[in-house]
């Protein structure tokens, strides 16, 4: 593992057996979504430090691409239709992560419902 990765604290996306997917660095500068072996990690905290509260949005574009990560650099996993309501559980650079787990959407093409 690269030294710049091991020298940072990371938020975990998910755990499956001995594989852990790290998501964002604690300082928010890096997002790599990479699987690593659990034995290579040291647990520092089990509590989230974010004060983010999930909320519901409505799609305002005719079609909205759902991407595998929070930017257009990520591949499209599916498309949402206008008027659909979805829960956002995380935000990054005006992108919202869908509660369903299918991916991220640009929040520019949505309206906050509650």
Buried (B, 14 or more C-beta within 10 A) or exposed (E): EEEEBEEBEBBBBEEEEEEBBBBBBEEEEBBBEEEBEEEEBEEEEEEEEEEEEEBBBEBEBEEBBBBBBBBEEBEEBEEBEEEEEBBBBBBBEEBBBBEEEBBBBBBEBBEEEE
